[in-house]
Amino acid sequence: MFARVLGIMAMFLLGSIANAQSVEAYLGHKRAGVDLMWFKNVKNAQEQRTPFLFFSRTRSSTDYDNSPTAFGSTNAISYNFKNGLGLVVVGSFLNAGFTPKTGLQWVKMKDNFLFFGWLVADLTEKGSIETFGLFRYQPKINKKWKGFGQAELFPVYNPTTKTWNLTQRLRLGAKHRAWAVGLMMDLNQTGRDRLTQTNNWGGFLRYDF
């Protein structure tokens, strides 16, 4: 059981870690997985920062039975104004296929705080409307240690089926140089009138390149 989980995580890391800015591995009471993220301003030929921002995120997870591995990759390119607002185009690759999206984005970075989020519409025939928000706070504790807190909110609404898919991911721990470790909880609610709830809680280990 655990050998299968570790094997999937190892193959995923070896294939993707070269392009990541941060890598997180988590082990929950129901699922285990890996999360790779890349978030960077595009530079011009003179190595100057441009208004274009590239965001890439790849997640893979599996349970401890024989269910198929869940895989998802989201890539976005945006043009950002000085106030943090921007126009964004998003492409999501999931087990079910490719989905293009477009909309508005907002980025705010100050000291140890980061907010990154968007409001986008699915461009397919039965398109959904989704918002995404990532809040991260890393307060300084002393010269070597920081706190690490991160919350992600990811609500998706499909106006055709009138269904919701609500996801929350919470991380709370401590950071020493490039390493962060702590507790994690992933929550999900899906449905129309009555929501079906699932959760996964455990621990995480993160490295920032």
C-alpha positions as CSV (number, residue, x, y, z in Angstrom):
1,M,0.0,0.0,0.0
2,F,2.6,2.6,1.1
3,A,5.1,1.3,-1.5
4,R,2.6,2.1,-4.2
5,V,2.1,5.6,-2.8
6,L,5.9,6.2,-2.5
7,G,6.4,4.9,-6.0
8,I,3.9,7.3,-7.6
9,M,5.3,10.2,-5.7
10,A,8.9,9.3,-6.7
11,M,8.1,9.1,-10.4
12,F,6.2,12.4,-10.2
13,L,9.0,14.2,-8.5
14,L,11.7,12.9,-10.9
15,G,9.7,14.0,-13.9
16,S,8.7,17.4,-12.8
17,I,11.0,18.8,-10.0
18,A,13.4,20.6,-12.4
19,N,10.8,23.1,-13.4
20,A,9.4,23.8,-9.9
21,Q,9.9,26.7,-7.5
22,S,8.3,24.8,-4.6
23,V,7.6,21.2,-3.9
24,E,5.2,19.9,-1.3
25,A,4.7,16.2,-0.3
26,Y,1.8,15.5,2.0
27,L,0.6,12.4,3.8
28,G,-3.1,12.4,4.9
29,H,-5.3,9.8,6.6
30,K,-7.0,9.1,3.3
31,R,-4.7,10.3,0.5
32,A,-1.1,11.2,-0.1
33,G,0.3,13.4,-2.9
34,V,2.8,15.8,-4.3
35,D,2.2,19.5,-5.2
36,L,4.6,21.4,-7.5
37,M,4.2,25.2,-8.1
38,W,6.0,27.7,-10.3
39,F,5.1,31.4,-10.0
40,K,7.3,34.0,-11.8
41,N,7.4,37.2,-13.8
42,V,8.5,36.8,-17.4
43,K,11.7,38.8,-18.2
44,N,12.7,40.4,-21.5
45,A,16.0,40.1,-23.4
46,Q,17.6,42.6,-21.0
47,E,16.6,40.5,-18.0
48,Q,14.1,43.2,-16.9
49,R,10.8,42.1,-15.4
50,T,7.8,42.5,-17.7
51,P,4.1,42.8,-16.9
52,F,3.6,39.2,-17.9
53,L,3.3,36.6,-15.1
54,F,3.4,32.8,-15.6
55,F,1.8,30.5,-13.1
56,S,2.1,26.7,-13.2
57,R,0.8,24.2,-10.7
58,T,0.8,20.4,-10.9
59,R,-0.8,18.1,-8.3
60,S,-1.0,14.3,-8.1
61,S,-2.5,12.2,-5.3
62,T,-3.6,8.7,-4.6
63,D,-5.5,6.9,-1.9
64,Y,-4.3,3.8,-0.1
65,D,-6.4,1.3,-2.1
66,N,-6.4,0.7,-5.8
67,S,-8.2,3.7,-7.1
68,P,-6.7,5.6,-10.1
69,T,-4.2,8.4,-9.4
70,A,-5.8,11.8,-9.5
71,F,-3.8,14.2,-11.6
72,G,-4.2,17.9,-12.4
73,S,-2.0,20.6,-14.0
74,T,-3.0,24.3,-14.3
75,N,-1.0,26.8,-16.3
76,A,-1.8,30.5,-16.6
77,I,-0.3,33.5,-18.3
78,S,-1.4,37.0,-17.3
79,Y,-0.8,40.6,-18.2
80,N,-0.7,42.6,-14.9
81,F,-1.1,46.3,-14.3
82,K,0.7,48.2,-11.5
83,N,-2.2,47.9,-9.1
84,G,-2.0,44.1,-9.2
85,L,-5.0,43.5,-11.4
86,G,-4.5,41.6,-14.6
87,L,-6.0,39.7,-17.5
88,V,-5.4,36.0,-17.4
89,V,-5.7,33.0,-19.7
90,V,-5.7,29.6,-18.0
91,G,-5.4,26.0,-19.3
92,S,-6.3,23.1,-16.9
93,F,-5.3,19.6,-17.7
94,L,-7.2,17.0,-15.5
95,N,-7.9,13.3,-15.8
96,A,-11.0,14.2,-17.8
97,G,-9.1,16.3,-20.3
98,F,-8.2,19.9,-21.2
99,T,-10.3,23.0,-20.2
100,P,-9.5,26.6,-21.4
101,K,-10.5,29.5,-19.2
102,T,-10.1,33.3,-19.1
103,G,-10.9,36.2,-16.8
104,L,-9.3,38.6,-14.2
105,Q,-6.4,38.1,-11.8
106,W,-5.1,39.9,-8.8
107,V,-1.7,39.6,-7.2
108,K,-0.6,41.3,-3.9
109,M,2.9,40.7,-2.4
110,K,4.1,42.6,0.7
111,D,6.8,41.6,3.1
112,N,5.9,38.1,4.3
113,F,2.3,38.1,2.8
114,L,1.2,36.9,-0.6
115,F,-2.2,36.8,-2.2
116,F,-2.7,35.4,-5.6
117,G,-6.1,34.7,-7.1
118,W,-8.4,34.9,-10.1
119,L,-12.0,34.9,-11.3
120,V,-12.3,33.0,-14.6
121,A,-15.0,31.5,-16.8
122,D,-14.7,28.1,-18.5
123,L,-14.8,28.5,-22.3
124,T,-16.4,25.2,-23.0
125,E,-20.1,24.8,-24.0
126,K,-21.1,23.9,-20.4
127,G,-18.7,26.3,-18.9
128,S,-18.3,26.8,-15.2
129,I,-17.4,29.9,-13.2
130,E,-14.5,29.6,-10.8
131,T,-12.6,31.7,-8.3
132,F,-9.3,30.8,-6.8
133,G,-7.5,32.5,-3.9
134,L,-4.2,31.6,-2.3
135,F,-3.2,33.4,0.9
136,R,0.2,32.8,2.4
137,Y,1.7,34.4,5.5
138,Q,5.3,33.7,6.8
139,P,5.9,35.8,9.9
140,K,9.4,36.0,11.2
141,I,10.0,34.2,14.5
142,N,13.8,34.6,14.8
143,K,16.9,34.7,12.6
144,K,16.4,31.2,11.4
145,W,12.7,30.4,11.8
146,K,9.5,31.6,10.3
147,G,5.9,30.6,10.8
148,F,4.2,29.2,7.7
149,G,0.5,29.6,7.1
150,Q,-1.3,29.0,3.8
151,A,-5.0,28.9,2.9
152,E,-6.5,28.1,-0.6
153,L,-10.1,28.7,-1.5
154,F,-11.3,27.2,-4.8
155,P,-15.1,27.4,-5.4
156,V,-16.5,26.3,-8.8
157,Y,-20.1,26.8,-9.9
158,N,-21.6,25.2,-13.0
159,P,-24.7,27.3,-14.1
160,T,-25.8,24.5,-16.5
161,T,-26.1,21.8,-13.8
162,K,-26.4,24.3,-10.9
163,T,-23.9,22.4,-9.0
164,W,-21.0,23.5,-6.7
165,N,-17.6,22.1,-6.2
166,L,-15.9,23.8,-3.2
167,T,-12.3,23.1,-2.2
168,Q,-10.3,24.4,0.8
169,R,-6.6,23.5,1.4
170,L,-5.1,24.6,4.7
171,R,-1.4,24.4,5.8
172,L,0.0,25.5,9.2
173,G,3.5,25.0,10.4
174,A,7.0,26.4,10.7
175,K,9.8,27.2,8.2
176,H,13.5,26.9,8.6
177,R,15.4,28.4,5.6
178,A,14.0,26.6,2.6
179,W,12.1,23.9,4.4
180,A,8.6,24.1,5.9
181,V,6.8,21.3,7.8
182,G,3.5,21.2,9.6
183,L,-0.1,20.1,9.6
184,M,-2.4,19.9,6.6
185,M,-6.1,19.6,5.9
186,D,-7.9,19.4,2.5
187,L,-11.7,19.8,2.5
188,N,-14.2,19.4,-0.4
189,Q,-17.9,19.9,-0.8
190,T,-19.8,19.0,-3.9
191,G,-23.4,18.9,-5.0
192,R,-26.5,20.9,-5.8
193,D,-29.0,21.2,-3.0
194,R,-27.2,19.0,-0.4
195,L,-23.4,18.9,-0.5
196,T,-21.4,15.8,-0.1
197,Q,-18.3,16.4,2.1
198,T,-14.9,14.8,2.1
199,N,-11.7,15.6,4.0
200,N,-8.1,14.6,4.3
201,W,-5.9,15.6,7.2
202,G,-2.3,14.8,8.1
203,G,1.2,16.4,7.7
204,F,3.2,18.1,4.9
205,L,6.8,18.8,4.0
206,R,7.7,21.6,1.7
207,Y,10.8,22.9,0.0
208,D,11.3,26.2,-1.8
209,F,14.0,26.4,-4.4
